[in-house]
Amino acid sequence: MNKPKFVYVTYIATTPEKLWEALTNGDFTEQYFFGSRVESDWSEGSEITYSRNGEVTDYGKVLTFEPHSKLSFTWTYKGDKTLRDSETVVTFQLQQMNETVKLTLKHENLAETDLVEKENTFEGFNNGWPAVMSNLKTFLETGVTLPPVVV
């Protein structure tokens, strides 16, 4: 049985090096990932955590670490009550295209409940990831994040 996945593609006027740093440096993720700080030693098999206000909210293991090209890790939301037979997997793929970087985000091995078909929400990976990726793009291109949105 094929499990649902979420794919999001965006084009960012930046370099692969700057985008990579924004994805892997907690000082950057806190700014565009709505206060979430990423931490890892970035070796394959090592732990990765996302924390807010010092408390881990999401965690996983690094699967692939190819600087400026591909980053993949398992993803577990600490409060997830969904019965899963395996962990979800997040992959960021970077492709330089002149002065632009094509960023492809894939979140795979999802359950049906991970995708929320409802307007005006950040619930579900299909609603949360676009908000994060839009904020990342704006931050890298302008130096500031999007204004806060309440839904």
N, C-alpha and C positions, 0 to 999 in steps of 0.2 A: 504494500500500500504506500503510495506517495504521500509524504507529509507536506503540509502547507509550508511555504516559504515567503519571505518578503524581500523584494529587491528594489533598491532605490539608486538611481543614477543622477549625478549632478556634475556640472562643469565649473571649475573654480579657477579664477585668474590668480594663480600662485605657482610656486615651484613644488615639485615632489618633496623636497627637503623641508619646506615650511609646513606643508600639509602633514607630513610624517610627524614632525615635532608637535603639531597641534593634536594629533591623534594619540601620542604616546607620552606627553608631558602633562602632569597633573596641574601645573600652574595654568596651562592653556585650557584643559578640559573644564576646569572649574568655571571659566568665564563663559563658554558657549554651551556646556552640557548641563545648564541649569543648576550649577553648584556641585556637580559630581566631579570628584577628583580621582583620576586613574592612577594606579600604582602597580608596578611590576619591575622585576629585574630584566624582563624581556628576553629571557632565554626560553627556548622551546621546552615545554613541560613545566614551566614555573607558574606560580599563581599570579592572577591578575585580579585586582579589586577596584570597584568604584565605590567611593564613600561620599556621604553628605554629612556635614557638621561632625566629622570624625567617626561616623558610624557606617560600617560596610552595608551597602544596599544591594550590590550585585557582585558576583565573583565567578571565576572560572580558571581554566588552564590555557596557557599559550600553546597553540598548535603549530602555527607557522609564523616566523618572524624574518621577513626579507625586507630590510630597510629600504624605504622610499618606493616600495613596490607592492608588498602583500603582507597583511597582518590578519591572523585568524586565531580565534579562541572560543572555548566553550563559554556559555553565558547562563548563569542562574540568578534569578531575582530572589533575594532572600525571603520575601514574603509569598513566593509562589506556592500555591496549594494544589496545583495541577499534578495529577499522577502521570509521570512520564516514564517511558522505557529507555530513554536516552536524553542526554543534554542537548540544548539548542546550541547552534554554532553561528558566530558572527564572523564575517570576513570583509575586510576592507581591501579593495584592489585599486591601485593607483596606476594611471597610464598618462604619461606626459604627451601633450599634443601642442607643440610650439610653446606659447606662453600660458597655456591652460593645462590643468590636470583634470582628467576624467576620473571621478571617484565613484566606484561601484560598491555599494553596501549590500551584502546578502545576509539575511538572518534566516537560517534553515533549521529543519527538524522541529518545526513548530506544531503545536496542537491547534485545533480549530478555534479554541477559546482565546488564543494569542492574538487573533485578528478581530478587531471590534468594528463592526459596521454601524457607526453612530456618528452623527455630526457634533461639532463643538466639544471635542474631547481629546485628550492626549492619551487616553487608555488604549491599550493594544499596540503592538509593535508597528502596525501600519499607520498609526496616528502619532506615536511618540518619536519614531525615527525621523520622519520628515521635518518635525520641529527642530530636532537636534541638528540635522544636516543643513537646514536652512540657516540656522544660527551660526554654524561653523563657516559656511560659505560667506555670509555677511561679515563675520568677524575677520576672516582672512583677507577679504577684499577691501574692507573699509577701516578696520582697526577697532570697530565697536560692534556690539551685539545688537540684536533686534530688541525693540522695547518689550517689556513684559506683557504677556497676553494672559488674560484670565478667561477660562472657559467654564 
